[in-house]
Amino acid sequence: MGERSDIDLTRPSAARVYDYYLGGAHNFAVDREMARQAIAMWPEVPLIMQANRAFLRRAVEFCAARGVDQFLDLGSGIPTAGNVHEVARTANPEAHVVYVDSDPIAVTYSRTILGDDRRTAVVQEDLRDPGAVLAAAGELLDFARPVAVMMVAVLHFVPDGDRPEDVVAAYRDAVVPGSHLVVSHATHDGQADTHQELYRKRTSTPMTMRSADRVRSLFAGFELVEPGVVHLPRWRPSSPDDVGDHPERFAGLAAVGRKP
């Protein structure tokens, strides 16, 4: 891949740690070390990440079933099995997807993996700069038609000082009625703060866990679809068996909203 001055290999990356949790190979020793520390503190972390990935799949299928064929995946990380474009194209082979991440390694790997797929694009931007993101995404996506804005496991890396509600609102205002917002978010409801503290100390992307009410506030201007803001396994599960007896142990909230 060659050396790049904007890549810091001395600190873990949230995108690469997530890749490790999902069984990917696009991570470094420093990422694996942090992931192992997190798992030692919280053994269910890999299961939580897998539940989050399963929610992404179900949410994309939901949007695609309602005719959405354009997806803006913010904080997309490193592609692994079951990416947005793979899931969307089971419903519509012509689906277009723009992946956005601020991590240069995630972007480099994404571009390599996606190759010359002309119905996908990879943009290196920070989701907290909606103007830059939307300008770049507009080269592939038609914002005069509905778009699914994906914010899966990323908004907990936007601190309160950056006003996440305002960030989401900027994307809401840029899309037309019939567009959808897909969010999953780490929550401290009923959980210890050890994982949050580890990200604060070790990475350049500290984590801010939020309550269900706070996550619900992100959907201002959207109509929440059933079942609303719920723990990850409870959002339209493929089978009741997938929920389990204690869905709150997954420490993540999920919801989808539609712009009326």
C-alpha positions as CSV (number, residue, x, y, z in Angstrom):
1,M,0.0,0.0,0.0
2,G,3.0,2.3,0.4
3,E,3.7,4.8,3.2
4,R,1.4,7.7,3.7
5,S,1.9,10.6,6.0
6,D,-1.7,10.7,7.1
7,I,-1.7,7.1,8.5
8,D,-0.7,6.7,12.1
9,L,0.2,3.1,12.8
10,T,1.0,3.7,16.4
11,R,-2.6,4.1,17.5
12,P,-5.6,1.7,17.0
13,S,-8.2,2.7,14.5
14,A,-11.9,2.1,15.3
15,A,-12.5,1.0,11.7
16,R,-9.7,-1.6,11.8
17,V,-10.6,-2.8,15.3
18,Y,-14.2,-3.3,14.0
19,D,-12.8,-5.3,11.1
20,Y,-10.9,-7.5,13.6
21,Y,-14.1,-8.1,15.6
22,L,-15.9,-9.3,12.4
23,G,-13.1,-11.7,11.5
24,G,-11.5,-9.5,8.8
25,A,-7.8,-9.4,7.9
26,H,-7.4,-5.6,7.3
27,N,-6.0,-4.7,10.7
28,F,-2.6,-4.3,12.4
29,A,-1.0,-5.6,15.6
30,V,-2.0,-2.4,17.5
31,D,-5.6,-2.9,16.5
32,R,-5.6,-6.5,17.5
33,E,-4.1,-5.7,20.9
34,M,-6.8,-3.1,21.7
35,A,-9.5,-5.5,20.5
36,R,-8.2,-8.2,22.8
37,Q,-8.2,-5.8,25.7
38,A,-11.8,-4.9,25.0
39,I,-12.8,-8.5,24.8
40,A,-11.0,-9.2,28.1
41,M,-13.1,-6.5,29.7
42,W,-16.3,-7.4,27.8
43,P,-16.3,-10.9,26.4
44,E,-19.5,-10.3,24.4
45,V,-18.0,-7.5,22.2
46,P,-17.6,-9.7,19.1
47,L,-21.2,-10.9,19.4
48,I,-22.3,-7.3,19.7
49,M,-20.5,-6.4,16.5
50,Q,-22.0,-9.3,14.7
51,A,-25.5,-8.3,15.9
52,N,-24.7,-4.8,14.6
53,R,-23.8,-6.3,11.2
54,A,-26.9,-8.3,11.2
55,F,-29.0,-5.2,11.8
56,L,-27.3,-3.5,8.9
57,R,-28.3,-6.3,6.6
58,R,-31.9,-6.2,7.8
59,A,-32.1,-2.4,7.5
60,V,-30.7,-2.4,4.0
61,E,-33.2,-5.2,3.0
62,F,-36.0,-3.1,4.6
63,C,-35.0,0.0,2.6
64,A,-34.5,-1.9,-0.6
65,A,-37.9,-3.5,-0.3
66,R,-39.4,0.0,-0.2
67,G,-37.8,0.9,-3.5
68,V,-34.7,2.7,-2.2
69,D,-31.8,1.9,-4.5
70,Q,-29.3,4.6,-3.4
71,F,-27.3,4.2,-0.2
72,L,-24.9,6.7,1.5
73,D,-22.9,4.7,4.1
74,L,-21.3,7.1,6.5
75,G,-18.4,5.7,8.6
76,S,-18.4,2.6,6.5
77,G,-15.1,1.2,7.7
78,I,-13.4,-1.7,5.9
79,P,-15.5,-3.9,3.6
80,T,-16.1,-7.3,4.9
81,A,-18.8,-9.9,3.9
82,G,-22.3,-8.5,3.8
83,N,-21.6,-5.0,2.7
84,V,-24.3,-2.5,1.9
85,H,-23.9,-2.9,-1.9
86,E,-23.9,-6.7,-1.7
87,V,-27.1,-6.8,0.4
88,A,-28.9,-4.1,-1.7
89,R,-28.1,-5.8,-5.0
90,T,-29.9,-8.9,-3.9
91,A,-33.0,-6.8,-4.2
92,N,-31.9,-4.5,-7.1
93,P,-28.7,-5.3,-9.1
94,E,-28.6,-1.6,-10.1
95,A,-28.3,-0.2,-6.6
96,H,-25.8,2.5,-6.1
97,V,-23.7,2.9,-2.9
98,V,-21.3,5.6,-1.7
99,Y,-19.0,4.5,1.1
100,V,-17.6,7.3,3.3
101,D,-14.9,7.1,5.9
102,S,-12.3,9.4,7.4
103,D,-9.8,6.6,8.0
104,P,-7.3,6.6,5.2
105,I,-6.5,2.9,5.5
106,A,-10.2,2.0,5.5
107,V,-10.6,4.1,2.3
108,T,-7.6,2.6,0.6
109,Y,-8.7,-1.0,1.3
110,S,-12.2,-0.2,0.3
111,R,-11.1,1.2,-3.1
112,T,-8.9,-1.9,-3.6
113,I,-11.6,-4.3,-2.7
114,L,-14.4,-2.6,-4.8
115,G,-12.1,-2.2,-7.8
116,D,-13.8,-0.9,-10.9
117,D,-17.4,-1.3,-9.7
118,R,-19.0,1.8,-11.3
119,R,-22.1,1.6,-9.1
120,T,-20.0,2.2,-5.9
121,A,-17.7,5.0,-4.8
122,V,-15.5,5.4,-1.8
123,V,-15.0,8.9,-0.4
124,Q,-12.5,10.0,2.2
125,E,-14.3,12.6,4.2
126,D,-15.5,13.2,7.8
127,L,-19.2,12.8,8.2
128,R,-19.2,15.9,10.4
129,D,-18.7,17.9,7.2
130,P,-21.9,17.2,5.4
131,G,-21.3,19.7,2.7
132,A,-18.1,18.0,1.6
133,V,-19.6,14.6,1.9
134,L,-22.7,15.4,-0.1
135,A,-20.7,17.2,-2.8
136,A,-18.5,14.1,-3.3
137,A,-21.4,11.6,-3.0
138,G,-23.4,13.6,-5.5
139,E,-21.1,12.5,-8.3
140,L,-22.8,9.0,-8.1
141,L,-26.0,9.5,-6.1
142,D,-29.0,11.5,-7.4
143,F,-30.3,13.4,-4.4
144,A,-33.5,14.3,-6.3
145,R,-34.5,10.7,-5.6
146,P,-34.7,8.9,-2.2
147,V,-31.5,7.9,-0.5
148,A,-30.9,5.7,2.6
149,V,-28.5,7.5,4.8
150,M,-26.6,4.8,6.8
151,M,-25.1,5.8,10.2
152,V,-24.4,2.4,11.5
153,A,-22.1,2.2,14.6
154,V,-20.6,5.6,13.8
155,L,-22.5,8.4,15.7
156,H,-21.1,7.2,19.0
157,F,-17.7,8.5,17.6
158,V,-19.2,12.0,17.2
159,P,-18.8,13.8,20.6
160,D,-21.5,16.0,22.0
161,G,-19.4,19.1,21.3
162,D,-19.8,18.4,17.6
163,R,-23.6,18.4,17.9
164,P,-24.6,15.1,16.4
165,E,-28.3,16.1,16.1
166,D,-27.2,19.0,13.8
167,V,-25.0,16.7,11.8
168,V,-27.9,14.3,11.2
169,A,-30.2,17.2,10.4
170,A,-27.9,18.4,7.6
171,Y,-28.2,15.1,5.9
172,R,-32.0,15.0,6.5
173,D,-32.4,18.4,4.8
174,A,-30.3,17.2,1.8
175,V,-32.5,14.2,1.0
176,V,-36.0,14.1,-0.5
177,P,-39.2,12.6,1.1
178,G,-39.1,8.8,1.0
179,S,-35.5,8.8,2.1
180,H,-34.5,6.7,5.1
181,L,-32.1,7.2,8.1
182,V,-30.6,4.0,9.5
183,V,-28.8,4.3,12.9
184,S,-27.2,1.9,15.3
185,H,-25.5,3.4,18.4
186,A,-23.7,2.2,21.5
187,T,-25.6,2.7,24.7
188,H,-24.6,2.9,28.3
189,D,-28.1,1.9,29.4
190,G,-27.5,-0.9,31.9
191,Q,-23.9,-1.2,31.0
192,A,-20.5,-0.4,32.5
193,D,-18.4,2.4,31.0
194,T,-15.2,0.3,30.5
195,H,-15.4,0.0,26.7
196,Q,-16.1,3.7,26.4
197,E,-13.1,4.5,28.6
198,L,-10.8,2.2,26.6
199,Y,-11.7,4.0,23.3
200,R,-11.1,7.3,25.0
201,K,-7.6,6.3,26.1
202,R,-6.3,4.3,23.2
203,T,-7.8,5.7,19.9
204,S,-8.2,9.0,18.2
205,T,-11.9,8.4,18.0
206,P,-13.3,8.3,21.6
207,M,-16.7,6.8,22.1
208,T,-19.8,8.6,23.5
209,M,-22.5,6.1,24.5
210,R,-26.0,7.5,24.6
211,S,-29.4,6.7,26.0
212,A,-32.5,5.6,24.0
213,D,-34.0,9.0,24.4
214,R,-30.9,10.7,23.0
215,V,-30.8,8.3,20.1
216,R,-34.5,9.0,19.4
217,S,-33.7,12.7,19.3
218,L,-31.4,12.1,16.3
219,F,-34.5,11.2,14.3
220,A,-36.1,14.7,14.4
221,G,-37.9,15.2,11.1
222,F,-38.1,11.5,10.4
223,E,-41.0,9.1,11.2
224,L,-39.6,6.1,13.1
225,V,-40.7,2.8,11.6
226,E,-41.8,0.0,13.9
227,P,-40.5,-1.1,16.4
228,G,-38.8,2.3,17.0
229,V,-35.5,2.6,19.0
230,V,-34.7,-0.9,20.4
231,H,-31.7,-3.0,21.2
232,L,-30.0,-4.4,18.2
233,P,-31.5,-7.9,18.0
234,R,-35.1,-6.6,18.5
235,W,-35.1,-4.5,15.3
236,R,-37.2,-6.7,13.0
237,P,-35.4,-9.9,13.8
238,S,-35.4,-12.7,11.1
239,S,-36.6,-15.1,13.8
240,P,-37.8,-14.7,17.4
241,D,-34.9,-17.0,18.4
242,D,-32.5,-14.3,17.3
243,V,-33.6,-12.0,20.1
244,G,-32.7,-14.1,23.1
245,D,-33.8,-13.6,26.7
246,H,-31.6,-10.5,27.3
247,P,-31.3,-8.3,24.2
248,E,-30.1,-5.5,26.4
249,R,-26.8,-7.3,26.8
250,F,-25.8,-6.3,23.3
251,A,-25.4,-2.7,24.5
252,G,-26.4,-1.2,21.1
253,L,-29.6,0.5,20.0
254,A,-31.0,0.4,16.5
255,A,-33.7,2.3,14.6
256,V,-34.8,3.3,11.1
257,G,-36.7,6.4,10.2
258,R,-38.4,7.6,7.0
259,K,-38.6,11.2,5.8
260,P,-42.2,12.0,5.2
